[in-house]
Amino acid sequence: MTDAWIAALSATPLAFAAGALLGAFYFGGLWWTVARGLRSAHPAPLFVASLLVRSAVVVAGFLWVSGGAWPRLVACAAGFLGARLAVTRLTRGAEVSRAP
């Protein structure tokens, strides 16, 4: 193995953790947006703005974390998907009130 491969593989645990943080931000933000959107008189701007901000942050985070190395990109994606599972389980029983 070359030094570049060793450096890329040693950074994968950090990339996984960064992916988990990005996933928590994205899916936690989605849950927050839906909860607020149900109570909003005009939810469309909230949903659009939230989608744009969440997507921009996640794409920029993936690009920054990967740094062009595919092992870090895969680890980041795995952390992102792990966060999706965690947020889904944590918010499954959460009731969203429709009252203003």
PyMOL commands that set and color helices and strands:
alter all, ss='L'
color gray80, all
select helices_A, chain A and resi 3-10+12-39+43-66+70-91
alter helices_A, ss='H'
color red, helices_A
deselect
rebuild
show_as cartoon
